[in-house]
Amino acid sequence: MQSQRPLVFSRRDILKLVTGASAWLASGGLLCAQKRTIIKRAIPVTNEELPVIGLGAARIFDIYAEDIPRPLREVMRLFVKHGGRLVDSSPMYGAAETVVGTLSEHFGISDQQFFATTLWTSGREAGIQ
């Protein structure tokens, strides 16, 4: 199995991407004008309904900074404003889980979000550990 080369992004690359995503969300991109209903599916065990599209935290939210940049704050704010609830992350995404958690607490939305965490390991016991 070949190991993959990690992608390297400059701060400028990240800010361009986040700014573009913010502009897209602000223009109604998530809901295409907010008049449409977000498609949801139920979690089989609990029947809790979640939007079929979530927010992936890999790379973009993997920043090490004392103060989270405003564009990232805006992405999270708009995500929630437009009905987003599912955030996918992983400890393998560097600081992403911490940044998403900090933003969720900042906006008081932690109880409204569904956080999916990916683990890469073998076996149930290793996953629990």
N, C-alpha and C positions, 0 to 999 in steps of 0.2 A: 504494500500500500504506500503510495507516495504521500509525503506530507505536503500540505498546501502552504504556499507562501502567504504570510499575513498581508492584508491590504494596509497601506500606509496612507493616511489622510493628513493634510496640513490643517491648521486652524482655519485658514482661508477656505479650504474645500468644505469643511464641516459647516462653517457659517453660511456659505453659499447654498449648500443643500438644505440646511435648516430654514434659512430665509425663504427659499423657494417653496418648501413645504408649508411654511407659515402663510405665505401669500396664497397658495393653493387652497388651504383650509379656510382662510379668511374670505376667499371669493366664493365659498360654498362648495368647494370641491368634494368634501366628505359626503354631503347629502345632495349635491346638485341642486341647490337652492332651498334646502331645509323643508320643502313642502312634501317630500317623499318620506315614507316610513322606512326606517332601517330594518333590513331583514335580520331576523333573530332565529336562533335555534336553541332548543332546550338541552341542558346537560342531562344525560340519561339518568343518573342516580338521584339528582335533586330536583329536576325539572326547572331549575333556574334558567331563565332565558338570557342569552348573551348575543350581541351583534355578531354576524358572521365574519366581520372584518375587525381586526384589532390593530394595535400599535406594537411594532417590533422595536425592541430597545437596542439591538446589536449595533455596534459602531457609532451611531449618532449620539446616543446617550452615554457612551463610554468616554467621559471626559473627567479629568482630574482638575478641579478648580474649587476654590473656596466659595466663590459666588457663581452660581449656575447662570450661563449667558441668557440674556433676555429672549432671544429667538427660541431656545429650548423651552423656556417657561411658556411662551406663547403657543408653541405646538401642543403642549400638554393642556393648556387652558382651552384651546379651540377643539381639541380632541374630545374633551369632556363636554364642552358646550354643545357639540353636535351629536352627542349620544354615545360616544365611544366609552367602552367599559373594560375591554379585554386587552391586557398588556402582557406581551411575551418577553421574557428575559431569561437570563442564565448567569450563574456565577462565572461562567467562561467569558462573559462579555465585559470583563474588567469592572469599571466603576458604574456600569449601566444600572444595575439593580439599586445601588445606593442613590443614584441621581433620580431615578423614577420614584423611589420611596420618599426622598426629600421633597420632590415636587408634589407628590400626592398629599403629603402632610401639609405642605405650604398652602395648597388649595382646599384642604379639608375634604378630600375626596377618597381617602383610603378605604373607607367602608363601602363606597359605591363601586370600586374597581374590582375586577377579577384578575389576579396575577397568576400567570402560568410560568413556571420555572422549569427549564430544561436541565437535566443532569446527564452527563455522559459517564456511565459506569456499567459494570456487569453484575447482574444479580440484584435481587430484592434487598438483601441485607446491606450490600455496599451502597445502594441508593438511600436507604434509611440513614446510614452513617453519614 
